Amino acid sequence: MNANSPLNRRHFLRSSAALIALPALESLGFRRFAAAAQTKAPPKRFIFLNFGWGVTQETWFPELNQPGVDYTLPLGLAPLERHKADFTVIQGLANKFSMDGHSGSTFWLTGANRYAEPGQNFHNSISADQVAAEQLGRETRFTSIQLNGGQGIEADGHGPGLSLAWDLRGKPIGGHNSPLETFHRLFSNDKTSPEKQKALLAQKRSLLDTVMESSADLHRGLCKTDKAKLDEYFQGVREIETRLSKEEQWINVPMAKTPLVEPKPELAGKEEIQLMYDLMVAAIQTDSTRVLSYRLPTASFLKSLDIPVIAHEMSHYSPGPKMEASQTRDAAHCNLLAGLLDRLKATKETDGSRLFDHSTVVFGSNLRVAHTLENCPTLIAGGGAGIRLGHNLVLPKGTPLCNAWLTILQGSGIQVERHGDSTGVIKSLQA
């Protein structure tokens, strides 16, 4: 890049640890790559699905003494029988620093130590979906999509109703709380004229410039702790700048079209999950995004199954009605997952292959049962990450869950050397 280039400071955003490249903007000469993209291999996609309150451990996990492909599918996974050759169950995984059964899925995709920062009682780091999104989301309208079950207010396990996604600073990323909201975000065109949209973006940029200039003056004379806080604030502003640049890139591009009709606003539980899965398939089929995460609803899901037991009591089950309720929940989840895999297999790419062949679907929880955090229920399907499918993979107890995330990230071409508390890839998971 020569000194006469018209690029301004927003084209590359610097932090103390990284150089963040902006998306491929047509105004910077990337238009010519659009036609070439038509001949490329289909892109990789990720879908992360997290369910709360664990599973029925006696009937969800395959037998430990049946590793490999010749294992008997347990009752809890029986609805997935037709897909048995296309997913792998991984046993023995855990997040090293997850010691609090009330943290739910907060650290499921991050593997962070909440006490890593001295003097703070909460710390998190970037989640695996956002590591993937940073590279896979550069060419799509939405870098990633986060979905929150139950209108964003019901706990998914033992934690608050947040999305699964955490940014580079370890801050939670908001998501969409209903199929209706998700539908409009993905497929409804903004009625505001492009000129008006550009004007609004210019106003936001001007405000950011003013904030940055004013805040920079504060940096001098601050103590070390305050400087760290201000630097974190600056990083947040830089992330906003990145989002504004991407919005500007897509102003004149119409939203993708979908045959799905606008969802009813009152959908909840089983119907909500099924429609969210449909929207996920539509989102990646139209290449609106390549990375999605969904924190599945719990209370509304149980209600839709006519289960009278509340989630917390069900997770502390004993033989009897609570255990039966837990098993009913497991089967219903797997029925819905089987339907999602059906749709991914039935939907074709432009080259005639299946969406399933280029996608990685993760289905799991940070919690096994009650407050037990080892042997996290983990199922991975799809051909996107080049993993060994159709197996009951039994690993040494305490193998970092982040090793699984590192394996599928690298297997999908994501350039990352480690993630969270990972110690390396799981070679036995690689095909």
PAGU-5646 format. One line per field, with one value per residue (C-alpha): residue in three letters; residue number from 0; x, y, z; chain. Coordinates in steps of 0.05 Angstrom, whole numbers, plus 5000, padded with zeros to 4 digits. Layout:
% residues N
res	ALA  ...
n	NUM  ...
east	X  ...
north	Y  ...
up	Z  ...
chain	A  ...
***
This chain:
% residues 431
res	MET  ASN  ALA  ASN  SER  PRO  LEU  ASN  ARG  ARG  HIS  PHE  LEU  ARG  SER  SER  ALA  ALA  LEU  ILE  ALA  LEU  PRO  ALA  LEU  GLU  SER  LEU  GLY  PHE  ARG  ARG  PHE  ALA  ALA  ALA  ALA  GLN  THR  LYS  ALA  PRO  PRO  LYS  ARG  PHE  ILE  PHE  LEU  ASN  PHE  GLY  TRP  GLY  VAL  THR  GLN  GLU  THR  TRP  PHE  PRO  GLU  LEU  ASN  GLN  PRO  GLY  VAL  ASP  TYR  THR  LEU  PRO  LEU  GLY  LEU  ALA  PRO  LEU  GLU  ARG  HIS  LYS  ALA  ASP  PHE  THR  VAL  ILE  GLN  GLY  LEU  ALA  ASN  LYS  PHE  SER  MET  ASP  GLY  HIS  SER  GLY  SER  THR  PHE  TRP  LEU  THR  GLY  ALA  ASN  ARG  TYR  ALA  GLU  PRO  GLY  GLN  ASN  PHE  HIS  ASN  SER  ILE  SER  ALA  ASP  GLN  VAL  ALA  ALA  GLU  GLN  LEU  GLY  ARG  GLU  THR  ARG  PHE  THR  SER  ILE  GLN  LEU  ASN  GLY  GLY  GLN  GLY  ILE  GLU  ALA  ASP  GLY  HIS  GLY  PRO  GLY  LEU  SER  LEU  ALA  TRP  ASP  LEU  ARG  GLY  LYS  PRO  ILE  GLY  GLY  HIS  ASN  SER  PRO  LEU  GLU  THR  PHE  HIS  ARG  LEU  PHE  SER  ASN  ASP  LYS  THR  SER  PRO  GLU  LYS  GLN  LYS  ALA  LEU  LEU  ALA  GLN  LYS  ARG  SER  LEU  LEU  ASP  THR  VAL  MET  GLU  SER  SER  ALA  ASP  LEU  HIS  ARG  GLY  LEU  CYS  LYS  THR  ASP  LYS  ALA  LYS  LEU  ASP  GLU  TYR  PHE  GLN  GLY  VAL  ARG  GLU  ILE  GLU  THR  ARG  LEU  SER  LYS  GLU  GLU  GLN  TRP  ILE  ASN  VAL  PRO  MET  ALA  LYS  THR  PRO  LEU  VAL  GLU  PRO  LYS  PRO  GLU  LEU  ALA  GLY  LYS  GLU  GLU  ILE  GLN  LEU  MET  TYR  ASP  LEU  MET  VAL  ALA  ALA  ILE  GLN  THR  ASP  SER  THR  ARG  VAL  LEU  SER  TYR  ARG  LEU  PRO  THR  ALA  SER  PHE  LEU  LYS  SER  LEU  ASP  ILE  PRO  VAL  ILE  ALA  HIS  GLU  MET  SER  HIS  TYR  SER  PRO  GLY  PRO  LYS  MET  GLU  ALA  SER  GLN  THR  ARG  ASP  ALA  ALA  HIS  CYS  ASN  LEU  LEU  ALA  GLY  LEU  LEU  ASP  ARG  LEU  LYS  ALA  THR  LYS  GLU  THR  ASP  GLY  SER  ARG  LEU  PHE  ASP  HIS  SER  THR  VAL  VAL  PHE  GLY  SER  ASN  LEU  ARG  VAL  ALA  HIS  THR  LEU  GLU  ASN  CYS  PRO  THR  LEU  ILE  ALA  GLY  GLY  GLY  ALA  GLY  ILE  ARG  LEU  GLY  HIS  ASN  LEU  VAL  LEU  PRO  LYS  GLY  THR  PRO  LEU  CYS  ASN  ALA  TRP  LEU  THR  ILE  LEU  GLN  GLY  SER  GLY  ILE  GLN  VAL  GLU  ARG  HIS  GLY  ASP  SER  THR  GLY  VAL  ILE  LYS  SER  LEU  GLN  ALA
n	0  1  2  3  4  5  6  7  8  9  10  11  12  13  14  15  16  17  18  19  20  21  22  23  24  25  26  27  28  29  30  31  32  33  34  35  36  37  38  39  40  41  42  43  44  45  46  47  48  49  50  51  52  53  54  55  56  57  58  59  60  61  62  63  64  65  66  67  68  69  70  71  72  73  74  75  76  77  78  79  80  81  82  83  84  85  86  87  88  89  90  91  92  93  94  95  96  97  98  99  100  101  102  103  104  105  106  107  108  109  110  111  112  113  114  115  116  117  118  119  120  121  122  123  124  125  126  127  128  129  130  131  132  133  134  135  136  137  138  139  140  141  142  143  144  145  146  147  148  149  150  151  152  153  154  155  156  157  158  159  160  161  162  163  164  165  166  167  168  169  170  171  172  173  174  175  176  177  178  179  180  181  182  183  184  185  186  187  188  189  190  191  192  193  194  195  196  197  198  199  200  201  202  203  204  205  206  207  208  209  210  211  212  213  214  215  216  217  218  219  220  221  222  223  224  225  226  227  228  229  230  231  232  233  234  235  236  237  238  239  240  241  242  243  244  245  246  247  248  249  250  251  252  253  254  255  256  257  258  259  260  261  262  263  264  265  266  267  268  269  270  271  272  273  274  275  276  277  278  279  280  281  282  283  284  285  286  287  288  289  290  291  292  293  294  295  296  297  298  299  300  301  302  303  304  305  306  307  308  309  310  311  312  313  314  315  316  317  318  319  320  321  322  323  324  325  326  327  328  329  330  331  332  333  334  335  336  337  338  339  340  341  342  343  344  345  346  347  348  349  350  351  352  353  354  355  356  357  358  359  360  361  362  363  364  365  366  367  368  369  370  371  372  373  374  375  376  377  378  379  380  381  382  383  384  385  386  387  388  389  390  391  392  393  394  395  396  397  398  399  400  401  402  403  404  405  406  407  408  409  410  411  412  413  414  415  416  417  418  419  420  421  422  423  424  425  426  427  428  429  430
east	5000  5032  5031  4983  4928  4863  4852  4836  4846  4783  4807  4852  4834  4891  4888  4946  4945  4919  4910  4837  4824  4758  4711  4721  4693  4675  4701  4770  4774  4742  4685  4725  4726  4650  4648  4707  4670  4617  4669  4698  4682  4623  4644  4648  4591  4582  4519  4528  4467  4468  4415  4410  4402  4442  4415  4391  4461  4438  4404  4438  4511  4533  4568  4641  4660  4633  4681  4684  4629  4601  4563  4491  4454  4425  4352  4365  4397  4350  4313  4379  4384  4379  4438  4482  4536  4539  4552  4601  4589  4650  4658  4707  4706  4704  4721  4780  4759  4684  4673  4607  4545  4506  4546  4503  4531  4569  4637  4614  4647  4702  4735  4754  4773  4723  4775  4832  4833  4859  4808  4750  4698  4680  4722  4708  4742  4723  4677  4692  4636  4666  4735  4702  4661  4722  4747  4684  4641  4681  4643  4572  4521  4520  4586  4548  4478  4462  4395  4368  4312  4253  4250  4318  4295  4293  4355  4385  4418  4441  4456  4422  4387  4446  4471  4528  4573  4628  4672  4747  4742  4702  4638  4570  4542  4467  4422  4352  4300  4245  4235  4197  4255  4304  4263  4261  4334  4353  4303  4265  4290  4302  4249  4297  4327  4402  4416  4383  4419  4486  4469  4453  4518  4556  4524  4546  4617  4619  4597  4650  4704  4684  4683  4752  4783  4754  4773  4844  4857  4838  4891  4947  4954  4910  4932  4948  4879  4842  4885  4867  4794  4800  4838  4782  4733  4773  4771  4695  4693  4737  4689  4632  4672  4680  4605  4591  4638  4603  4534  4559  4584  4515  4470  4455  4450  4378  4365  4364  4297  4269  4207  4194  4134  4135  4130  4073  4096  4069  4111  4146  4178  4180  4150  4200  4260  4235  4226  4293  4325  4289  4314  4385  4383  4355  4409  4467  4432  4428  4498  4471  4517  4562  4563  4503  4493  4428  4416  4356  4296  4281  4218  4176  4203  4182  4114  4104  4118  4066  4120  4097  4166  4207  4277  4318  4281  4284  4360  4363  4322  4316  4281  4208  4169  4228  4273  4218  4208  4283  4282  4222  4260  4322  4281  4245  4311  4340  4277  4285  4359  4345  4298  4353  4402  4349  4342  4417  4423  4364  4387  4435  4494  4505  4554  4502  4532  4493  4495  4510  4575  4604  4572  4591  4534  4552  4498  4516  4518  4569  4529  4518  4467  4448  4513  4561  4608  4652  4637  4599  4547  4577  4553  4584  4554  4568  4624  4650  4707  4735  4723  4712  4638  4595  4637  4629  4694  4716  4772  4811  4771  4781  4802  4791  4726  4764  4806  4743  4731  4803  4797  4735  4761  4826  4790  4748  4808  4806  4875  4880  4934  4896  4829  4810  4844  4859  4922  4918  4873  4839  4875  4827  4770  4804  4785
north	5000  5066  5134  5162  5112  5147  5103  5137  5115  5072  5024  4990  4993  4981  4956  4942  4869  4863  4894  4887  4887  4915  4876  4875  4943  4954  5025  4998  4955  4890  4891  4847  4791  4784  4746  4703  4684  4648  4596  4585  4525  4536  4572  4540  4552  4543  4532  4529  4503  4505  4474  4487  4444  4385  4317  4251  4223  4150  4151  4206  4183  4121  4067  4083  4011  4020  4070  4078  4067  4002  4032  4027  4092  4108  4124  4198  4202  4152  4205  4218  4146  4165  4212  4166  4163  4239  4260  4243  4243  4265  4244  4267  4342  4397  4470  4472  4536  4522  4509  4544  4504  4569  4598  4563  4571  4635  4601  4545  4574  4614  4567  4629  4635  4684  4702  4714  4789  4808  4847  4828  4774  4765  4759  4727  4722  4714  4657  4605  4629  4699  4672  4638  4700  4746  4708  4677  4739  4788  4777  4770  4823  4798  4778  4731  4722  4709  4679  4678  4631  4650  4725  4735  4731  4658  4623  4570  4532  4565  4633  4696  4699  4724  4702  4653  4703  4743  4792  4803  4843  4788  4829  4797  4807  4819  4775  4766  4741  4713  4684  4747  4792  4746  4743  4819  4826  4777  4789  4855  4914  4981  5030  5088  5114  5100  5175  5180  5118  5147  5212  5175  5136  5202  5230  5168  5174  5248  5231  5177  5225  5276  5223  5196  5266  5285  5219  5221  5284  5246  5192  5237  5238  5176  5121  5052  5023  5081  5078  5005  5022  5078  5032  4982  5038  5057  4985  4987  5050  5017  4958  5007  5038  4970  4957  5025  5011  4945  4977  5028  4972  4940  5002  4992  4917  4891  4842  4768  4738  4676  4633  4634  4675  4724  4686  4696  4737  4689  4628  4596  4531  4475  4517  4573  4526  4493  4561  4587  4526  4542  4613  4588  4546  4604  4651  4607  4586  4660  4672  4727  4700  4640  4637  4628  4613  4596  4593  4547  4564  4521  4540  4554  4490  4447  4481  4466  4392  4392  4378  4406  4400  4464  4461  4466  4410  4367  4374  4346  4286  4218  4157  4176  4234  4283  4233  4217  4291  4298  4240  4270  4336  4300  4263  4327  4364  4308  4305  4379  4371  4313  4359  4413  4361  4338  4409  4420  4356  4372  4443  4449  4494  4529  4473  4418  4397  4400  4455  4399  4382  4450  4464  4445  4438  4436  4413  4413  4442  4464  4426  4350  4344  4383  4420  4371  4404  4348  4306  4362  4334  4347  4326  4351  4340  4361  4359  4429  4417  4353  4314  4240  4227  4168  4156  4150  4185  4171  4218  4221  4253  4328  4338  4413  4428  4483  4429  4409  4482  4489  4425  4447  4518  4495  4442  4496  4536  4587  4612  4604  4571  4563  4580  4589  4536  4491  4448  4426  4395  4327  4284  4227  4274  4292  4251
up	5000  4978  5012  4960  4977  4996  5057  5122  5194  5194  5141  5192  5266  5315  5386  5433  5411  5341  5273  5252  5178  5153  5108  5033  5014  4941  4944  4961  4898  4922  4872  4824  4875  4875  4809  4829  4893  4850  4830  4899  4942  4988  5053  5121  5170  5245  5286  5362  5401  5477  5521  5595  5657  5630  5608  5636  5645  5651  5583  5542  5540  5501  5542  5557  5540  5469  5438  5363  5311  5339  5397  5416  5410  5479  5491  5498  5428  5395  5353  5318  5293  5219  5228  5269  5217  5212  5284  5339  5414  5454  5526  5579  5563  5616  5625  5672  5707  5711  5784  5795  5776  5772  5715  5662  5592  5608  5597  5550  5488  5522  5573  5613  5685  5716  5770  5721  5734  5804  5844  5799  5813  5739  5677  5609  5542  5469  5452  5398  5353  5352  5336  5275  5258  5257  5196  5165  5173  5133  5068  5096  5115  5187  5218  5264  5290  5363  5384  5455  5474  5517  5501  5532  5604  5624  5649  5604  5659  5722  5692  5665  5598  5556  5488  5482  5447  5481  5444  5444  5509  5543  5539  5523  5453  5449  5408  5381  5428  5382  5313  5292  5313  5279  5215  5208  5224  5169  5114  5122  5081  5116  5090  5102  5036  5024  5028  5096  5120  5098  5134  5198  5193  5183  5246  5285  5258  5277  5347  5353  5328  5381  5436  5415  5413  5480  5513  5487  5528  5591  5581  5606  5681  5694  5740  5711  5729  5698  5635  5627  5634  5583  5534  5540  5525  5463  5439  5446  5403  5351  5348  5336  5280  5248  5251  5221  5163  5150  5152  5101  5056  5053  5047  4973  4976  4984  5040  5021  5002  5036  5024  5099  5120  5177  5243  5292  5352  5405  5386  5445  5466  5415  5359  5373  5368  5304  5271  5296  5264  5198  5202  5214  5151  5112  5139  5116  5052  5031  5059  5103  5157  5168  5243  5289  5362  5397  5472  5472  5516  5577  5615  5554  5521  5581  5581  5507  5522  5578  5629  5697  5730  5733  5702  5765  5801  5738  5736  5807  5787  5819  5790  5781  5750  5749  5713  5663  5650  5638  5589  5552  5546  5519  5466  5444  5437  5394  5351  5336  5323  5275  5237  5232  5205  5155  5128  5124  5084  5038  5022  4964  4953  4887  4867  4882  4948  5013  5066  5115  5079  5095  5163  5234  5283  5357  5406  5480  5549  5601  5652  5655  5709  5773  5789  5756  5707  5682  5621  5587  5539  5471  5402  5337  5268  5197  5147  5153  5202  5174  5238  5247  5247  5271  5333  5408  5425  5496  5519  5584  5640  5643  5571  5558  5523  5488  5455  5417  5397  5375  5333  5295  5286  5256  5216  5184  5164  5221  5237  5312  5354  5419  5450  5523  5566  5506  5507  5434  5382  5393  5342  5351  5330  5265  5204
chain	A  A  A  A  A  A  A  A  A  A  A  A  A  A  A  A  A  A  A  A  A  A  A  A  A  A  A  A  A  A  A  A  A  A  A  A  A  A  A  A  A  A  A  A  A  A  A  A  A  A  A  A  A  A  A  A  A  A  A  A  A  A  A  A  A  A  A  A  A  A  A  A  A  A  A  A  A  A  A  A  A  A  A  A  A  A  A  A  A  A  A  A  A  A  A  A  A  A  A  A  A  A  A  A  A  A  A  A  A  A  A  A  A  A  A  A  A  A  A  A  A  A  A  A  A  A  A  A  A  A  A  A  A  A  A  A  A  A  A  A  A  A  A  A  A  A  A  A  A  A  A  A  A  A  A  A  A  A  A  A  A  A  A  A  A  A  A  A  A  A  A  A  A  A  A  A  A  A  A  A  A  A  A  A  A  A  A  A  A  A  A  A  A  A  A  A  A  A  A  A  A  A  A  A  A  A  A  A  A  A  A  A  A  A  A  A  A  A  A  A  A  A  A  A  A  A  A  A  A  A  A  A  A  A  A  A  A  A  A  A  A  A  A  A  A  A  A  A  A  A  A  A  A  A  A  A  A  A  A  A  A  A  A  A  A  A  A  A  A  A  A  A  A  A  A  A  A  A  A  A  A  A  A  A  A  A  A  A  A  A  A  A  A  A  A  A  A  A  A  A  A  A  A  A  A  A  A  A  A  A  A  A  A  A  A  A  A  A  A  A  A  A  A  A  A  A  A  A  A  A  A  A  A  A  A  A  A  A  A  A  A  A  A  A  A  A  A  A  A  A  A  A  A  A  A  A  A  A  A  A  A  A  A  A  A  A  A  A  A  A  A  A  A  A  A  A  A  A  A  A  A  A  A  A  A  A  A  A  A  A  A  A  A  A  A  A  A  A  A  A  A  A  A  A  A  A  A  A  A  A  A  A  A  A  A  A  A  A  A  A  A  A  A  A  A  A  A  A  A  A  A
***
